[in-house]
Amino acid sequence: MTKTRTSATFSPPVMEARRWLDGVEHPADRPLINVSQAAPVDPPLPQMRQAMADAALHDDSVHLYGPVLGTPALRAALARNAASHYNAQITAQNVAITSGCNQAFAAAVSSLCDEGDEVLVPTPWYFNHKMWLDMNGVTAVPVQTQADMLPTVAAARKQITPRTRAIALVSPNNPAGVEYPAELILGFFHLAQQHGLALIVDETYRDFHSETDAPHALFQQPRWDETFIHLYSFSKSYRLTGHRVGAVLAAPARLAQMEKFLDTVTICPNQIAQHTALWGLENLEDWLGEQRLEILARAEAIREGFHVLADQGWVLRSAGAYFAYMQHPFDMSSAQLAPKLVREAGILCLPGTMFCPDDDPEGATHLRIAFANLDVAGIQTLYQRLSCANL
C-alpha cells in the first residue's frame, strides 16, 4: 500500500481502546466501567424523538438536499441563542451548520491552511484535531500547558512562525476538562489578531460550563469575526451524537470558503437532525439547565472523592465538563496501564499518550477519565476499583 498522510496518521483512539475489550470477560458483580468516550449513553428525550419522527413522516423536505450551510431556521435560532448566551450581536449570516463539530473544525482548517502550514495546539490536545491536521499536511505545533493545565499566551507567542495560520483552543477542555478563564481566551484573541491569525475555539462543552455568565467576551470585540472562529456541538447538549449536528460561527466570507469544503463532503447537514436540533433549542432550555447541574455535580464528586487515590500517589490535574485528567503513580507508561486496567479492574479509559506528541513524557504519566456517564455512586465505584487494582 502506498504511504499517504492518512496511512501515516495514528488510528482512532476510541476505536483502538475498544479493541482492548476483545476476549476480556466482565463478571456480573464487576461490570465494565467505560470512561473512554465523551458521549451521552442515553437517547434523546421522547419528546425530541417524537419531533424527529413527525419530521420524517410529515415534512417531505427533510428527505431532500438542503442548503449547504444549514437550514435558515436553525441558523437563525442558533444565532439568537449565541447572541443571548454571549451578550453580543450575532446574525444568521455568521452561522453554518455542520455534520458534527469535528466537521466544523475540518472545514475551518481547510479554509485557512495549505500543506506545510502550522496550527498552534495546546497539549494535551484533542486527538481528532491532531488527526485532521496530520491528514492534511498541516503541522500541529504543541504549546505546553502549565501545572493547572492551562497554556500561556507567552508560550504560544514563541511558537509563531511565518507558516502559522491559526491557534486552536478547546474550552471546557477535552481531554483535561479545565475551563479556560475569560481573560486568557481574550489574551489569545489579541495574540491572534496581532499576528493576522485565526483563533479557533471549540466550545463543544459550552453548555456544561460552571459559569452561568458568558465564558468569554470574544463575540463582543470589534470585528470579532475577522479573527475568531467558534465551534459548537448539539451532540452532547441534546444527546444527538449519532445524528451529527454541529456548527461554526465566523465571518460570512469565511463561511463562503467553508461552504466549498462542506459541499464536497456531505452536500448538506442531515435534514432530520437539523429539525431535531431546532426543536431542542426552542423547547429544552430548562431541561438543558438541569443536565448542566447534574454534570457539575458529577465533576464535584470527582474532586471531593479523589482523596482515596491521592493517598496512593495519584494527582488530579483538572476536572470539569465531561473529563478528569489524572496523573498515575505507577512505574509504567499509561499506554500499558490503560489496557491493563481493562483486565485487572474492569475500567476502560484512555492513556495520556493519545493526547500528546510521542516525545512528550507527560503523556505516559496520565489518564483521561470521561466521567459524565457515571453518577455519584458510579464515581465512587471507579475510585474504589482504581485504589484496589492489582497493578
C-alpha positions as CSV (number, residue, x, y, z in Angstrom):
1,M,0.0,0.0,0.0
2,T,1.3,3.4,-0.9
3,K,2.1,5.5,2.1
4,T,0.0,8.6,2.4
5,R,-0.6,11.2,5.1
6,T,-3.7,9.3,6.1
7,S,-1.9,6.0,6.4
8,A,0.8,7.7,8.5
9,T,-1.9,9.1,10.9
10,F,-2.5,7.2,14.1
11,S,-5.6,5.1,14.4
12,P,-8.8,6.5,16.0
13,P,-8.0,6.2,19.8
14,V,-11.5,5.3,21.0
15,M,-11.7,2.5,18.4
16,E,-8.3,1.3,19.4
17,A,-9.3,1.3,23.1
18,R,-12.4,-0.7,22.3
19,R,-10.2,-3.5,20.9
20,W,-8.7,-3.9,24.4
21,L,-12.1,-5.4,25.4
22,D,-11.7,-8.4,22.9
23,G,-11.5,-11.6,24.8
24,V,-12.0,-10.0,28.3
25,E,-14.9,-11.2,30.3
26,H,-16.5,-8.9,32.9
27,P,-18.2,-10.8,35.7
28,A,-21.7,-9.8,36.8
29,D,-20.5,-8.4,40.1
30,R,-17.9,-6.3,38.3
31,P,-19.4,-4.9,35.1
32,L,-17.2,-2.8,32.8
33,I,-16.9,0.9,33.7
34,N,-16.5,2.6,30.4
35,V,-15.0,6.1,30.8
36,S,-13.2,6.2,27.5
37,Q,-15.6,8.3,25.4
38,A,-17.3,11.7,26.0
39,A,-20.7,10.7,24.5
40,P,-24.0,10.5,26.3
41,V,-25.3,7.0,26.5
42,D,-28.9,8.0,27.0
43,P,-31.1,8.6,23.9
44,P,-32.8,11.9,23.2
45,L,-35.9,12.7,25.2
46,P,-39.1,11.0,24.0
47,Q,-40.5,14.4,23.0
48,M,-37.4,15.1,20.9
49,R,-37.7,11.7,19.2
50,Q,-41.3,12.4,18.5
51,A,-40.4,15.6,16.8
52,M,-37.8,13.6,14.8
53,A,-40.5,11.1,13.8
54,D,-43.0,13.8,12.9
55,A,-40.5,15.5,10.7
56,A,-39.7,12.2,8.9
57,L,-43.4,11.4,8.4
58,H,-44.9,14.7,7.6
59,D,-42.3,17.1,6.2
60,D,-41.2,15.9,2.8
61,S,-38.5,18.5,2.6
62,V,-36.3,16.7,5.2
63,H,-35.7,13.9,2.8
64,L,-34.2,16.2,0.1
65,Y,-30.9,18.1,-0.2
66,G,-30.9,21.2,1.9
67,P,-28.7,24.3,1.9
68,V,-25.0,23.5,2.3
69,L,-24.6,25.8,5.3
70,G,-27.7,24.5,7.0
71,T,-31.4,25.3,7.2
72,P,-32.2,29.1,7.6
73,A,-34.4,28.3,10.7
74,L,-31.7,26.5,12.6
75,R,-29.0,29.1,11.6
76,A,-31.2,31.9,12.8
77,A,-32.2,30.1,16.0
78,L,-28.6,29.4,16.9
79,A,-27.6,33.0,16.2
80,R,-30.3,34.1,18.7
81,N,-29.1,31.5,21.2
82,A,-25.5,32.6,20.9
83,A,-26.3,36.3,21.0
84,S,-28.2,35.8,24.2
85,H,-25.5,33.5,25.7
86,Y,-22.6,35.8,24.9
87,N,-24.5,39.1,25.2
88,A,-23.4,40.0,21.7
89,Q,-24.6,40.9,18.2
90,I,-24.6,37.7,16.1
91,T,-26.7,37.1,13.0
92,A,-27.7,34.0,11.0
93,Q,-25.1,35.1,8.3
94,N,-22.4,34.3,10.9
95,V,-23.7,30.7,11.4
96,A,-23.2,27.5,9.4
97,I,-24.5,24.1,10.4
98,T,-22.1,21.1,10.0
99,S,-22.3,17.4,10.3
100,G,-20.9,17.3,13.8
101,C,-18.4,19.6,15.5
102,N,-15.4,17.6,14.1
103,Q,-16.5,18.6,10.6
104,A,-16.7,22.2,11.7
105,F,-13.1,22.0,12.7
106,A,-12.2,20.3,9.5
107,A,-14.0,22.9,7.4
108,A,-12.3,25.8,9.3
109,V,-8.8,24.3,8.9
110,S,-9.5,23.6,5.2
111,S,-10.4,27.3,4.7
112,L,-7.3,28.5,6.5
113,C,-4.4,26.2,5.7
114,D,-2.3,24.9,2.9
115,E,0.1,21.9,3.1
116,G,3.1,22.9,5.2
117,D,1.2,25.5,7.3
118,E,1.0,25.3,11.1
119,V,-1.6,25.5,13.8
120,L,-0.7,26.0,17.4
121,V,-2.4,23.5,19.7
122,P,-2.1,23.3,23.5
123,T,-1.1,19.9,24.8
124,P,-2.7,17.6,25.8
125,W,-4.6,18.1,22.6
126,Y,-7.9,16.7,21.3
127,F,-6.8,13.8,19.2
128,N,-9.3,14.3,16.3
129,H,-7.9,17.8,15.8
130,K,-4.4,16.4,15.6
131,M,-5.6,13.7,13.2
132,W,-7.2,16.1,10.8
133,L,-4.1,18.4,10.8
134,D,-1.9,15.4,10.1
135,M,-4.0,14.1,7.3
136,N,-3.9,17.5,5.6
137,G,-0.2,18.0,5.9
138,V,-0.6,20.8,8.4
139,T,1.8,20.8,11.3
140,A,0.2,20.7,14.8
141,V,2.7,22.8,16.9
142,P,2.4,21.8,20.5
143,V,2.0,24.6,23.2
144,Q,2.9,23.1,26.6
145,T,0.4,23.7,29.3
146,Q,1.3,24.5,32.9
147,A,0.6,22.6,36.1
148,D,-3.0,24.0,36.1
149,M,-3.4,22.5,32.5
150,L,-3.7,26.0,31.0
151,P,-1.5,27.3,28.2
152,T,0.0,30.8,28.3
153,V,-0.1,33.4,25.7
154,A,3.7,33.9,26.2
155,A,4.4,30.3,25.4
156,A,2.2,30.4,22.3
157,R,3.8,33.7,21.1
158,K,7.2,31.9,21.0
159,Q,5.9,29.3,18.7
160,I,4.5,31.6,16.0
161,T,6.3,31.4,12.6
162,P,5.6,32.7,9.1
163,R,3.8,29.4,8.4
164,T,1.4,29.8,11.4
165,R,-2.2,30.2,10.3
166,A,-4.3,29.6,13.5
167,I,-4.4,28.9,17.2
168,A,-6.9,26.2,18.2
169,L,-8.3,26.0,21.8
170,V,-10.9,23.8,23.4
171,S,-12.8,25.1,26.4
172,P,-14.1,23.5,28.5
173,N,-11.2,21.4,27.5
174,N,-11.0,17.9,26.0
175,P,-9.1,16.0,27.4
176,A,-8.4,17.9,30.6
177,G,-11.8,19.3,31.5
178,V,-10.3,22.6,32.6
179,E,-12.2,25.8,31.8
180,Y,-10.1,28.5,30.2
181,P,-10.5,31.8,32.1
182,A,-12.1,34.6,30.0
183,E,-9.1,36.8,30.3
184,L,-6.8,34.0,29.0
185,I,-9.1,33.4,26.0
186,L,-9.2,37.2,25.3
187,G,-5.4,37.2,25.5
188,F,-5.2,34.5,22.8
189,F,-7.6,36.6,20.7
190,H,-5.4,39.6,20.9
191,L,-2.3,37.5,20.1
192,A,-4.0,36.0,17.0
193,Q,-5.2,39.5,16.0
194,Q,-1.8,41.0,16.3
195,H,-0.3,38.3,14.0
196,G,-3.1,38.1,11.5
197,L,-4.0,34.5,12.6
198,A,-7.4,32.9,13.2
199,L,-8.4,31.9,16.7
200,I,-10.4,28.7,16.7
201,V,-12.2,28.0,19.9
202,D,-14.0,24.6,20.1
203,E,-16.8,25.0,22.7
204,T,-18.4,21.6,22.3
205,Y,-19.0,21.5,26.1
206,R,-20.1,25.1,26.5
207,D,-23.5,24.1,28.0
208,F,-21.7,22.4,30.9
209,H,-19.6,25.3,31.9
210,S,-19.5,26.1,35.6
211,E,-20.1,29.8,35.0
212,T,-23.6,31.0,34.1
213,D,-22.3,34.2,32.5
214,A,-20.7,34.2,29.1
215,P,-17.4,32.2,29.3
216,H,-15.6,34.9,27.3
217,A,-16.0,38.2,25.6
218,L,-14.8,37.4,22.1
219,F,-18.1,38.0,20.4
220,Q,-18.1,41.5,21.9
221,Q,-14.9,42.5,20.4
222,P,-14.9,44.9,17.4
223,R,-14.8,43.0,14.1
224,W,-14.7,39.7,16.1
225,D,-15.3,37.6,13.1
226,E,-12.1,38.7,11.4
227,T,-10.2,36.7,13.9
228,F,-12.5,34.4,15.9
229,I,-14.0,31.1,14.7
230,H,-16.4,29.5,17.2
231,L,-17.2,25.8,17.1
232,Y,-20.3,24.3,18.7
233,S,-22.0,20.9,19.0
234,F,-25.6,19.8,19.6
235,S,-24.4,16.3,20.2
236,K,-23.5,16.4,23.9
237,S,-26.2,19.0,24.9
238,Y,-29.2,17.3,23.3
239,R,-28.0,13.7,23.1
240,L,-27.7,13.8,19.3
241,T,-24.3,12.2,18.9
242,G,-25.5,9.7,16.3
243,H,-27.2,12.4,14.3
244,R,-24.1,14.5,13.8
245,V,-25.1,18.2,14.2
246,G,-22.5,20.8,14.8
247,A,-22.0,24.5,14.0
248,V,-19.4,27.1,13.2
249,L,-19.8,30.8,13.8
250,A,-17.5,33.0,11.8
251,A,-17.4,35.8,9.2
252,P,-19.7,35.3,6.2
253,A,-16.7,35.5,3.9
254,R,-15.0,32.7,5.9
255,L,-18.2,30.6,5.8
256,A,-18.3,31.0,2.0
257,Q,-14.9,29.3,1.8
258,M,-16.0,26.6,4.2
259,E,-19.0,26.0,2.0
260,K,-16.8,24.7,-0.7
261,F,-15.4,22.0,1.7
262,L,-18.8,21.1,3.1
263,D,-20.4,20.8,-0.4
264,T,-17.8,18.3,-1.5
265,V,-18.0,16.2,1.7
266,T,-21.7,16.0,2.7
267,I,-23.5,18.4,0.4
268,C,-25.7,19.4,3.3
269,P,-26.2,18.5,7.0
270,N,-28.7,15.9,7.8
271,Q,-32.1,17.5,7.4
272,I,-34.0,15.5,10.1
273,A,-31.1,16.0,12.6
274,Q,-31.3,19.8,12.0
275,H,-35.0,19.8,12.5
276,T,-34.5,18.0,15.8
277,A,-31.7,20.3,16.9
278,L,-34.0,23.3,16.2
279,W,-36.7,21.7,18.4
280,G,-34.2,21.3,21.2
281,L,-33.1,24.9,21.0
282,E,-36.7,26.1,21.1
283,N,-38.1,23.7,23.8
284,L,-35.4,22.3,26.1
285,E,-33.7,25.3,27.8
286,D,-34.9,24.3,31.3
287,W,-34.1,20.6,30.7
288,L,-30.6,21.5,29.5
289,G,-30.1,23.6,32.6
290,E,-30.9,20.6,34.7
291,Q,-28.5,18.5,32.8
292,R,-25.8,21.1,33.3
293,L,-26.3,21.0,37.1
294,E,-26.1,17.2,37.1
295,I,-22.8,17.2,35.2
296,L,-21.4,19.9,37.5
297,A,-22.4,17.7,40.5
298,R,-20.5,14.8,39.0
299,A,-17.5,16.9,38.5
300,E,-17.7,17.9,42.1
301,A,-17.9,14.3,43.1
302,I,-14.7,13.6,41.1
303,R,-12.9,16.3,43.1
304,E,-14.4,15.5,46.5
305,G,-13.8,11.8,46.3
306,F,-10.3,12.0,44.9
307,H,-8.6,11.7,48.3
308,V,-9.0,7.9,48.0
309,L,-6.5,8.0,45.2
310,A,-4.4,10.9,46.4
311,D,-3.4,8.9,49.4
312,Q,-1.8,6.4,46.9
313,G,0.1,9.0,45.0
314,W,-2.4,9.9,42.3
315,V,-2.7,13.6,41.3
316,L,-5.9,15.2,40.0
317,R,-4.6,17.7,37.4
318,S,-8.0,19.0,36.5
319,A,-11.7,18.2,36.2
320,G,-14.7,19.8,34.6
321,A,-17.4,19.4,31.9
322,Y,-17.1,15.7,30.9
323,F,-13.5,15.0,31.9
324,A,-10.9,14.4,34.6
325,Y,-7.2,14.3,33.8
326,M,-5.2,12.3,36.3
327,Q,-1.6,11.6,36.9
328,H,-1.0,8.0,37.9
329,P,1.7,6.8,40.3
330,F,2.7,3.5,38.6
331,D,6.1,2.6,37.1
332,M,4.7,2.1,33.6
333,S,3.5,4.1,30.7
334,S,-0.2,4.9,30.6
335,A,-0.1,3.2,27.2
336,Q,0.5,-0.1,29.1
337,L,-1.6,0.9,32.2
338,A,-4.8,1.6,30.3
339,P,-5.2,-1.9,28.7
340,K,-4.2,-3.5,32.0
341,L,-7.0,-1.6,33.8
342,V,-9.4,-3.3,31.5
343,R,-8.2,-6.7,32.5
344,E,-7.4,-6.1,36.2
345,A,-10.1,-3.5,37.2
346,G,-12.8,-3.6,34.6
347,I,-12.2,0.0,33.6
348,L,-11.9,1.3,30.1
349,C,-10.2,4.7,29.9
350,L,-7.7,6.4,27.6
351,P,-4.0,6.9,28.2
352,G,-2.4,10.4,28.1
353,T,-0.2,9.1,25.3
354,M,-3.2,9.5,23.0
355,F,-3.3,13.2,23.6
356,C,0.4,14.2,23.4
357,P,3.3,14.2,21.0
358,D,5.3,10.9,21.1
359,D,8.3,12.7,22.7
360,D,6.2,14.3,25.5
361,P,6.9,12.4,28.7
362,E,3.7,13.9,30.2
363,G,1.5,11.5,28.2
364,A,3.0,8.4,29.8
365,T,2.0,9.5,33.3
366,H,-1.6,10.5,32.8
367,L,-5.1,9.0,32.1
368,R,-8.2,10.7,30.8
369,I,-11.4,9.8,32.6
370,A,-14.6,10.7,30.8
371,F,-16.9,10.6,33.8
372,A,-20.1,12.2,32.5
373,N,-22.0,8.9,32.2
374,L,-21.2,8.0,35.8
375,D,-23.5,9.1,38.7
376,V,-22.0,9.8,42.1
377,A,-22.2,6.1,43.1
378,G,-20.5,5.1,39.9
379,I,-17.7,7.6,40.6
380,Q,-17.2,6.1,44.0
381,T,-17.0,2.6,42.4
382,L,-14.5,3.9,39.9
383,Y,-12.3,5.2,42.7
384,Q,-12.6,2.0,44.7
385,R,-11.5,-0.1,41.8
386,L,-8.6,2.1,40.9
387,S,-7.4,2.1,44.5
388,C,-7.6,-1.7,44.8
389,A,-6.4,-2.6,41.4
390,N,-3.5,-5.1,41.5
391,L,-1.1,-3.3,39.2
